Amino acid sequence: MTIRALVWNENEHEKTNALVRRLYPDGIHGAIARAFDGESDIEVSTATLDMPEHGLTEERLAKTDVLLWWGHKAHGKVDDAIVERVQKRVWEGMGLIVLHSGHFSKIFKRLMGTPCALKWREAGEIERVWVINRNHPIAAGLPEYIEIEHEEMYGEPFTIPEPMETVFISWFEGGEVFRSGVTFQRGAGRIFYFRPGHEAYPTYQNAQVLQVIRNATRWAYNPAKPWTAVNDAPNVPHDKAPVPLTVKGPRLHEEGEEGYR
């Protein structure tokens, strides 16, 4: 079994900000992709916003088992048609890992159906990412908490739906707390949101943060065939019902007619 992971990054700050470029000379996508060096069960590639179709063609997504998403200043530049394409693949069973400021990405907000808003502060604070679900596969191999020397603060309330599971909660030096590692399921696809990763700090050089990303990629992988009919709503004829029946009473739709959407 080989998990085909695709790391997507808007790659905007790296072009315009000297600090980010110094921290991530190969882009944030390059740093995240390096987390998988030496992992024989995961094959990783990268894509960026400026590629044709943002690097997320139908063919490429069809060959992706888990998509990792990092975005910040260019959420609005992501084409809505590409967002719909990614959403469909998640429904079909592709895993999705949304990182840091990707909470405001079109794809995450669409899948959550909520504002996904939060408090924030950029002050280089200590962040302690507490493991509160010790036996969860995403927490495998971690200590009681991950300490990050400098990070951007995200604080509650985080306006997301109630998660399927909460794996991590963060505490910040200024006193705020945040649900920093949460899981969801949409259709056949597993979703994990992971908070750390502000571009002004070397968070994606932290070995334990990268361990979480590896663990989450394995957790989000669905080995089943894609559920390609997940969006279908067929009109099943009465004579094709599992138990034979006769039509009783008036009908709004003709036999085989498409329903309203």
Rosetta silent file (secondary structure, phi, psi, omega in degrees, C-alpha in Angstrom):
SEQUENCE: MTIRALVWNENEHEKTNALVRRLYPDGIHGAIARAFDGESDIEVSTATLDMPEHGLTEERLAKTDVLLWWGHKAHGKVDDAIVERVQKRVWEGMGLIVLHSGHFSKIFKRLMGTPCALKWREAGEIERVWVINRNHPIAAGLPEYIEIEHEEMYGEPFTIPEPMETVFISWFEGGEVFRSGVTFQRGAGRIFYFRPGHEAYPTYQNAQVLQVIRNATRWAYNPAKPWTAVNDAPNVPHDKAPVPLTVKGPRLHEEGEEGYR
SCORE:     score description
SCORE:     0.000 S_00000001
   1 L     0.000  126.166  174.106    0.000    0.000    0.000 S_00000001
   2 L  -121.282  126.179  177.480    1.315    3.431   -0.989 S_00000001
   3 E   -87.661  124.760 -179.606   -0.518    6.588    0.103 S_00000001
   4 E   -95.641  103.586 -177.215   -0.405    9.258   -2.586 S_00000001
   5 E  -102.164  142.416  177.956   -0.205   12.606   -0.770 S_00000001
   6 E  -126.389  120.982  178.966   -0.355   16.012   -2.445 S_00000001
   7 E   -96.704  116.909  179.421    0.822   19.127   -0.572 S_00000001
   8 E  -107.010  133.599  179.539   -0.900   22.282   -1.833 S_00000001
   9 E  -140.542  136.430  178.140    0.380   25.743   -0.934 S_00000001
  10 L   -64.164  -28.953  174.079   -0.660   29.118   -2.323 S_00000001
  11 L    59.996   43.393 -179.602    3.079   30.063   -2.341 S_00000001
  12 L   -99.776  -48.701 -178.486    2.429   33.802   -2.114 S_00000001
  13 H   -60.616  -37.092 -177.364    4.350   34.966    0.986 S_00000001
  14 H   -61.012  -26.159 -178.300    7.498   33.204   -0.200 S_00000001
  15 H   -83.161  -25.801 -169.449    7.575   35.439   -3.296 S_00000001
  16 H  -118.932  -14.805 -173.828    7.140   38.784   -1.531 S_00000001
  17 L  -118.219  119.723 -175.654    8.396   38.455    2.054 S_00000001
  18 H   -64.707  -36.946  179.611   12.113   38.077    2.770 S_00000001
  19 H   -62.661  -48.531 -179.399   11.552   36.548    6.217 S_00000001
  20 H   -64.205  -40.186  179.935    9.284   33.801    4.890 S_00000001
  21 H   -63.852  -36.695  177.906   11.623   33.182    1.963 S_00000001
  22 H   -68.695  -42.182 -179.833   14.565   32.800    4.366 S_00000001
  23 H   -69.418  -36.224 -173.999   12.667   30.376    6.605 S_00000001
  24 L  -131.226   71.208 -176.705   11.216   28.400    3.700 S_00000001
  25 L   -62.181  -24.454  176.636   13.524   28.755    0.674 S_00000001
  26 L  -100.649   16.014 -178.012   11.749   25.850   -1.052 S_00000001
  27 H    82.636  156.570  176.943    8.321   27.154   -0.064 S_00000001
  28 H   -60.790  -35.513  178.152    6.111   26.005    2.776 S_00000001
  29 H   -62.518  -36.834  178.112    4.974   23.172    0.511 S_00000001
  30 H   -66.316  -40.894  179.435    8.584   22.045    0.173 S_00000001
  31 H   -65.124  -42.106  179.404    9.085   22.035    3.946 S_00000001
  32 H   -67.503  -40.630  179.562    5.907   20.039    4.529 S_00000001
  33 H   -60.836  -34.464  179.893    6.786   17.596    1.748 S_00000001
  34 H   -66.610  -17.906  176.484   10.153   16.938    3.421 S_00000001
  35 L   -59.566  -21.327 -175.799    8.267   15.621    6.444 S_00000001
  36 L   -99.295    4.349  176.983    7.727   12.463    4.391 S_00000001
  37 L   -57.162  128.626  177.860   11.379   11.860    3.493 S_00000001
  38 L    83.761   -0.392  178.779   12.175    8.231    4.192 S_00000001
  39 L   -89.852  103.280 -171.494    8.523    7.221    4.653 S_00000001
  40 L   -69.585  -19.046 -176.615    8.243    4.205    2.348 S_00000001
  41 L   -94.912   -0.418 -178.188    4.446    4.023    2.537 S_00000001
  42 E  -127.715  125.642  175.881    3.802    7.639    1.459 S_00000001
  43 E  -107.444  122.709 -171.373    4.518    9.114   -1.966 S_00000001
  44 E  -119.226  142.849  172.297    4.379   12.918   -1.905 S_00000001
  45 E  -138.034  172.938 -176.236    4.141   15.636   -4.555 S_00000001
  46 E  -130.359  159.760  176.168    3.376   19.378   -4.431 S_00000001
  47 E  -149.873  153.188 -178.499    1.179   21.930   -6.184 S_00000001
  48 E  -135.313  163.983 -175.447    0.791   25.707   -5.950 S_00000001
  49 L   -57.063  -38.078 -172.185   -1.776   28.366   -6.743 S_00000001
  50 L   -80.128   -1.116  176.920    0.065   29.730   -9.787 S_00000001
  51 L   -77.989  156.693  174.736    0.043   26.409  -11.646 S_00000001
  52 H   -54.062  131.079 -176.400   -2.603   25.764  -14.339 S_00000001
  53 H    56.065   30.270 -179.490   -5.856   24.884  -12.518 S_00000001
  54 H    57.738   21.479 -178.016   -3.875   25.552   -9.306 S_00000001
  55 H    73.739   10.677 -175.432   -2.170   22.198   -9.876 S_00000001
  56 L  -119.835   58.632  176.940   -5.438   20.478   -8.996 S_00000001
  57 L   -68.966  161.358  177.767   -6.609   19.044  -12.274 S_00000001
  58 H   -58.070  -40.533 -179.035   -9.278   16.352  -12.282 S_00000001
  59 H   -64.194  -43.188 -178.024   -6.654   13.809  -13.337 S_00000001
  60 H   -69.552  -41.203  177.979   -4.272   14.755  -10.527 S_00000001
  61 H   -64.445  -34.807  178.677   -6.963   14.782   -7.854 S_00000001
  62 H   -63.081  -24.130 -179.552   -8.175   11.377   -9.036 S_00000001
  63 L  -100.684   11.494 -179.124   -4.683   10.076   -8.226 S_00000001
  64 L  -106.813  126.344  176.736   -4.535   11.779   -4.796 S_00000001
  65 L   -88.426  -38.355 -179.526   -5.382    9.851   -1.634 S_00000001
  66 E  -139.104  127.343  178.178   -4.728   12.698    0.830 S_00000001
  67 E  -106.926  127.267  176.193   -4.563   16.431    0.063 S_00000001
  68 E  -106.695  131.390 -168.636   -2.738   18.746    2.484 S_00000001
  69 E  -124.436  121.208  172.860   -3.758   22.417    2.210 S_00000001
  70 E  -123.690  124.542  176.863   -1.885   25.554    3.313 S_00000001
  71 L  -151.343  159.917  179.585   -3.219   29.003    2.418 S_00000001
  72 L  -150.810  -75.718 -171.628   -3.411   32.488    3.910 S_00000001
  73 L   -85.616   -9.429 -172.328   -3.422   35.709    1.897 S_00000001
  74 L  -118.463   25.270  178.981   -4.776   34.294   -1.371 S_00000001
  75 H   -52.984  -42.228 -176.270   -7.935   32.416   -0.319 S_00000001
  76 H   -69.430  -16.927  179.562   -9.989   34.592   -2.666 S_00000001
  77 H   -81.574  -11.084 -178.866   -7.788   33.753   -5.650 S_00000001
  78 L   -76.770  124.208 -175.376   -8.727   30.076   -5.548 S_00000001
  79 L   -65.509  135.219 -177.870  -11.183   29.389   -8.352 S_00000001
  80 H   -60.950  -32.669  179.365  -14.625   28.264   -7.191 S_00000001
  81 H   -65.757  -34.688  177.624  -14.696   25.517   -9.814 S_00000001
  82 H   -70.954  -37.713  177.027  -11.503   24.042   -8.332 S_00000001
  83 H   -60.294  -45.178  178.420  -13.017   24.228   -4.846 S_00000001
  84 H   -62.178  -36.529  179.437  -16.040   22.259   -6.054 S_00000001
  85 H   -64.909  -44.366  178.637  -13.695   19.725   -7.646 S_00000001
  86 H   -66.186  -42.609  179.049  -11.793   19.229   -4.384 S_00000001
  87 H   -57.858  -43.604  179.531  -15.034   19.017   -2.405 S_00000001
  88 H   -61.107  -40.538  179.689  -16.322   16.270   -4.677 S_00000001
  89 H   -67.777  -35.381  175.243  -13.128   14.270   -4.184 S_00000001
  90 H   -64.065  -46.000  177.175  -13.430   14.606   -0.404 S_00000001
  91 H   -55.550  -36.793 -177.428  -17.015   13.348   -0.607 S_00000001
  92 H   -75.353  -17.725  177.503  -15.722   10.422   -2.672 S_00000001
  93 L   132.253   -1.766  176.502  -13.143    9.489   -0.032 S_00000001
  94 L   -69.981  134.071  175.683  -10.027   11.630   -0.495 S_00000001
  95 E   -74.847  151.324  179.251   -8.557   12.701    2.827 S_00000001
  96 E  -135.561  126.546  175.628   -8.048   16.415    3.504 S_00000001
  97 E  -116.469  116.931 -177.742   -5.634   17.983    6.006 S_00000001
  98 E  -104.782  127.248 -171.256   -6.132   21.721    6.474 S_00000001
  99 E  -112.495  136.349  171.671   -3.222   23.571    8.059 S_00000001
 100 H    46.501 -116.693 -174.320   -3.072   26.788   10.100 S_00000001
 101 H   -73.149    1.990  170.159   -4.693   29.743    8.274 S_00000001
 102 H   -64.495   -5.725  175.800   -6.374   27.311    5.916 S_00000001
 103 H   -61.428  -25.237  178.399   -9.280   27.578    8.369 S_00000001
 104 H   -98.753    7.443  178.355  -10.438   30.508    6.188 S_00000001
 105 L   -66.387  153.441  178.385   -9.871   28.673    2.899 S_00000001
 106 H   -59.604  -40.520 -174.454  -12.851   28.294    0.606 S_00000001
 107 H   -68.141  -40.851 -178.740  -12.641   24.517    0.724 S_00000001
 108 H   -69.077  -45.060 -179.903  -12.642   24.291    4.548 S_00000001
 109 H   -63.285  -36.614  179.315  -15.467   26.799    4.997 S_00000001
 110 H   -66.785  -43.139 -178.931  -17.517   25.041    2.329 S_00000001
 111 H   -71.683  -29.840  179.254  -17.067   21.622    3.931 S_00000001
 112 H   -82.735  -34.606 -178.081  -17.754   22.980    7.418 S_00000001
 113 L    72.222   22.847 -179.283  -20.711   25.163    6.428 S_00000001
 114 L  -138.527  170.921 -177.391  -19.811   27.719    9.132 S_00000001
 115 L   -66.072  -28.003 -178.515  -17.730   30.946    9.308 S_00000001
 116 L    58.940   34.630 -178.973  -14.628   29.173   10.766 S_00000001
 117 L   -89.428  165.352 -174.980  -13.700   32.459   12.482 S_00000001
 118 L  -164.571  170.614  169.552  -11.445   32.894   15.537 S_00000001
 119 E   -86.938  154.134  177.889   -9.390   35.334   17.606 S_00000001
 120 E  -153.172  159.254  177.409   -5.754   35.870   16.653 S_00000001
 121 E  -158.795  134.878  179.413   -2.595   37.766   17.635 S_00000001
 122 E  -106.142   94.842 -176.502    0.883   37.805   16.088 S_00000001
 123 E  -138.726   12.497  176.885    3.284   38.189   19.010 S_00000001
 124 E    63.138   39.675 -175.373    5.646   35.209   18.813 S_00000001
 125 E   -79.076  158.053  167.776    4.132   33.501   21.856 S_00000001
 126 E   -67.460  135.752  171.978    4.905   30.099   23.285 S_00000001
 127 E  -119.659  129.345  171.464    2.282   27.579   22.203 S_00000001
 128 E  -110.294  116.276  179.920    1.748   24.322   24.071 S_00000001
 129 E   -94.718  102.261 -175.210   -0.234   21.863   21.994 S_00000001
 130 E   -84.267  132.523  176.428   -1.704   19.478   24.567 S_00000001
 131 E   -84.332  111.347 -178.360   -2.508   15.919   23.513 S_00000001
 132 L  -107.350   -5.150  177.454   -5.949   15.227   24.986 S_00000001
 133 L  -126.833   78.553 -166.256   -6.768   12.073   23.015 S_00000001
 134 L   -63.208  -29.929 -177.031   -3.661   10.002   23.773 S_00000001
 135 L   -92.246    3.191 -179.219   -4.699    6.841   21.945 S_00000001
 136 L   -71.884  140.186 -179.764   -5.712    8.568   18.718 S_00000001
 137 H   -56.736  -30.360 -179.295   -3.598    7.528   15.690 S_00000001
 138 H   -69.359  -21.767 -179.441   -2.850   11.198   14.921 S_00000001
 139 H   -95.698    5.608 -175.994   -1.170   11.497   18.354 S_00000001
 140 L   -57.845  133.592  174.835    1.022    8.393   17.946 S_00000001
 141 L    78.528    7.370 -177.312    4.576    8.824   19.203 S_00000001
 142 L   -96.756  154.877  171.738    3.986   12.236   20.798 S_00000001
 143 L   -77.507 -169.118 -177.940    4.770   13.377   24.341 S_00000001
 144 L   -62.152  -35.069  175.422    2.157   14.883   26.657 S_00000001
 145 E  -151.666  158.612  172.766    2.375   18.174   24.774 S_00000001
 146 E  -101.819  127.712  176.295    4.268   19.824   21.935 S_00000001
 147 E  -105.714  124.835  178.964    5.955   23.096   22.867 S_00000001
 148 E  -112.682  123.814 -170.094    6.488   25.594   20.055 S_00000001
 149 E   -64.024  -44.041 -179.385    8.784   28.490   20.982 S_00000001
 150 E  -133.614  126.467  175.751    7.177   31.150   18.773 S_00000001
 151 E  -151.280  161.116  170.707    3.733   31.007   17.202 S_00000001
 152 E   -77.237  137.663  179.736    0.773   33.128   16.194 S_00000001
 153 E   -82.702  133.077  164.613   -2.068   32.906   18.699 S_00000001
 154 E  -117.545  134.837 -177.381   -5.440   31.532   17.668 S_00000001
 155 E  -129.918  154.667  175.220   -8.143   31.743   20.335 S_00000001
 156 L   -70.246  153.673    6.790  -11.657   30.537   20.973 S_00000001
 157 L   -79.777  138.057  174.691  -14.413   30.829   20.007 S_00000001
 158 L  -103.093  110.194 -169.512  -13.555   28.891   16.852 S_00000001
 159 L   -85.388   69.130  174.291  -16.790   28.881   14.868 S_00000001
 160 L  -111.912  162.973  172.279  -16.627   25.388   13.414 S_00000001
 161 L   -64.285  162.907  175.993  -19.220   22.601   13.735 S_00000001
 162 L   -58.067  122.625 -177.339  -18.811   20.266   16.688 S_00000001
 163 L   -66.058  158.832  171.274  -15.837   18.072   15.685 S_00000001
 164 L   -66.635  -43.106  177.515  -16.036   14.325   15.367 S_00000001
 165 E  -145.803  145.802  170.309  -12.969   14.163   17.657 S_00000001
 166 E  -110.696  117.026 -175.764  -10.746   16.711   19.374 S_00000001
 167 E   -96.711  -36.923 -176.833   -7.173   15.450   19.442 S_00000001
 168 E  -132.882  145.543  168.124   -5.266   18.581   20.548 S_00000001
 169 E  -128.561  132.828 -179.368   -5.983   21.751   22.517 S_00000001
 170 E  -100.925  144.203  168.437   -3.466   24.615   22.530 S_00000001
 171 E  -114.022  140.596  179.657   -2.580   27.032   25.321 S_00000001
 172 E  -116.983  156.774 -175.576   -0.841   30.301   24.494 S_00000001
 173 L   -57.366  -30.922  179.099    1.435   32.503   26.574 S_00000001
 174 L   -80.165   -3.939  174.142   -1.191   35.259   26.609 S_00000001
 175 L   108.397  -14.928 -179.309   -3.713   32.907   28.217 S_00000001
 176 L   -73.144  158.373  173.657   -5.985   31.928   25.320 S_00000001
 177 E  -125.874  162.846 -175.249   -6.842   28.339   24.440 S_00000001
 178 E  -159.133  140.318  173.663   -7.837   26.813   21.105 S_00000001
 179 E   -76.300   96.318 -167.314   -9.034   23.503   19.667 S_00000001
 180 E   -96.789   -3.413  176.018   -5.920   23.026   17.567 S_00000001
 181 E  -148.648  103.684 -173.522   -6.422   19.493   16.232 S_00000001
 182 E  -133.503  149.948 -178.569   -9.917   18.366   15.249 S_00000001
 183 E  -116.572  153.290  176.819  -11.388   15.746   12.932 S_00000001
 184 E  -144.300  166.520  170.667  -14.467   15.638   10.729 S_00000001
 185 E  -134.474  132.157  176.187  -15.997   13.355    8.111 S_00000001
 186 E  -130.358  116.203 -172.438  -17.784   14.548    4.994 S_00000001
 187 L    62.282 -129.094  178.006  -19.166   11.833    2.753 S_00000001
 188 L   -93.713    1.134 -172.974  -16.466    9.172    2.594 S_00000001
 189 E   -99.146  134.143  175.244  -13.647   11.643    3.238 S_00000001
 190 E   -89.570  140.863 -178.675  -11.836   12.216    6.518 S_00000001
 191 E  -127.309  136.194  174.333  -10.757   15.776    7.392 S_00000001
 192 E  -129.220  126.647  172.343   -8.202   16.942    9.961 S_00000001
 193 E  -102.672  130.354 -179.430   -7.586   20.575   10.865 S_00000001
 194 E  -129.686  122.248 -168.221   -4.213   21.297   12.529 S_00000001
 195 L   -72.196  -46.945 -172.305   -3.510   24.808   13.835 S_00000001
 196 L   -59.727  149.845  174.314    0.297   25.376   14.035 S_00000001
 197 L   140.087   28.652  177.945    2.116   26.768   11.002 S_00000001
 198 L   -65.166  135.262 -170.945    2.370   30.583   10.886 S_00000001
 199 L   -68.667  -16.726 -179.871    4.701   31.486    8.031 S_00000001
 200 L   -81.946   -3.816 -176.846    6.786   33.972   10.093 S_00000001
 201 L  -128.917  155.429 -175.742    8.084   31.175   12.334 S_00000001
 202 L   -83.325   44.509 -175.194    9.949   27.894   11.619 S_00000001
 203 H   -61.351  -35.924 -178.600    7.058   25.717   12.817 S_00000001
 204 H   -82.373   18.350  167.622    7.376   23.297    9.909 S_00000001
 205 H  -112.492    2.652  178.577   10.904   22.509   11.081 S_00000001
 206 L   -82.874  120.989 -173.572    9.584   21.206   14.415 S_00000001
 207 H   -60.696  -36.149 -177.791    9.962   17.418   14.423 S_00000001
 208 H   -76.045  -33.768  173.107    6.840   16.807   16.497 S_00000001
 209 H   -62.380  -43.082  179.027    4.672   19.051   14.317 S_00000001
 210 H   -67.219  -31.586  175.404    5.876   17.092   11.300 S_00000001
 211 H   -62.629  -41.494  177.519    5.097   13.841   13.162 S_00000001
 212 H   -60.557  -43.702 -178.431    1.499   15.000   13.532 S_00000001
 213 H   -63.479  -41.129  176.429    1.309   15.733    9.800 S_00000001
 214 H   -63.767  -47.518  179.852    2.631   12.261    8.954 S_00000001
 215 H   -58.961  -43.726 -177.613    0.251   10.608   11.402 S_00000001
 216 H   -65.346  -35.081  178.701   -2.690   12.602   10.073 S_00000001
 217 H   -64.071  -42.804  177.704   -1.900   11.640    6.488 S_00000001
 218 H   -67.320  -39.325  179.144   -2.027    7.971    7.396 S_00000001
 219 H   -64.368  -39.751 -175.055   -5.228    8.483    9.413 S_00000001
 220 H   -76.574  -13.306 -177.278   -6.973   10.355    6.577 S_00000001
 221 L   -69.542  130.186  176.625   -6.168    7.694    3.983 S_00000001
 222 L  -114.042  111.095 -176.307   -9.186    5.714    2.783 S_00000001
 223 L   -75.416   -9.993 -178.142   -8.148    2.484    1.003 S_00000001
 224 L   -70.536  159.534  174.822  -11.629    1.895   -0.437 S_00000001
 225 L   -64.027  148.129  179.916  -12.458    2.681   -4.046 S_00000001
 226 L   -56.612  138.481  177.736  -13.773    6.246   -4.545 S_00000001
 227 L   -83.696   74.613 -171.488  -17.496    6.617   -3.877 S_00000001
 228 L   -68.209  -18.741 -179.999  -18.055    8.198   -7.279 S_00000001
 229 L   -93.556   13.671 -173.900  -21.856    8.001   -6.981 S_00000001
 230 L   -61.500  -26.308 -177.828  -21.904   10.011   -3.733 S_00000001
 231 L   -98.639    0.438 -179.373  -23.582   12.963   -5.483 S_00000001
 232 L   -77.295  148.642  175.555  -26.087   10.884   -7.460 S_00000001
 233 L  -139.141   70.792 -172.272  -29.794   10.987   -6.584 S_00000001
 234 L   -70.422  146.551  173.021  -31.381    8.397   -8.900 S_00000001
 235 L   -88.464  105.432 -174.462  -35.117    8.043   -9.382 S_00000001
 236 L   -84.908  118.035  179.525  -35.584    4.303   -8.739 S_00000001
 237 L   -60.573  148.405 -177.122  -38.488    2.842  -10.776 S_00000001
 238 H   -59.479  -32.514 -178.201  -41.135    1.008   -8.754 S_00000001
 239 H   -81.358    0.056  176.172  -40.460   -2.215  -10.639 S_00000001
 240 H  -109.275    7.764  177.854  -36.758   -2.052   -9.666 S_00000001
 241 L   -67.095  150.051  179.039  -37.439   -1.813   -5.918 S_00000001
 242 L   -55.800  -35.331  176.411  -35.900   -4.556   -3.733 S_00000001
 243 L  -114.083  123.840 -177.664  -39.437   -5.668   -2.838 S_00000001
 244 L   -55.492  139.779  178.678  -41.972   -5.685   -5.733 S_00000001
 245 L  -149.466  164.931  175.177  -44.686   -3.051   -5.419 S_00000001
 246 L  -112.472  151.319 -179.809  -47.399   -1.318   -7.405 S_00000001
 247 L   -73.479  130.991  179.279  -47.798    2.418   -7.800 S_00000001
 248 L  -126.136  127.936  176.742  -50.521    3.831   -5.550 S_00000001
 249 L    85.114  172.446 -177.045  -51.821    7.376   -5.761 S_00000001
 250 L   -71.868  162.841  179.401  -50.772   10.320   -7.959 S_00000001
 251 L  -131.186  146.149  175.708  -47.168   11.167   -8.798 S_00000001
 252 L   -83.440  -36.632 -173.719  -45.360   14.447   -9.335 S_00000001
 253 L  -106.516  147.371  171.552  -42.540   12.963  -11.442 S_00000001
 254 L   -75.398  160.152  178.064  -42.578   10.867  -14.582 S_00000001
 255 L   -55.204  124.391  176.211  -40.833    7.487  -14.604 S_00000001
 256 L    79.437   -0.722 -178.344  -37.063    8.051  -14.679 S_00000001
 257 L   -68.922  145.487  176.518  -37.350   11.832  -14.505 S_00000001
 258 L   -67.040  144.791  174.518  -34.558   13.764  -12.791 S_00000001
 259 L   -81.002  172.286  179.734  -35.419   15.216   -9.397 S_00000001
 260 L   -83.644  143.243  176.727  -35.115   18.884   -8.489 S_00000001
 261 L  -132.027    0.000    0.000  -31.824   20.240   -7.100 S_00000001
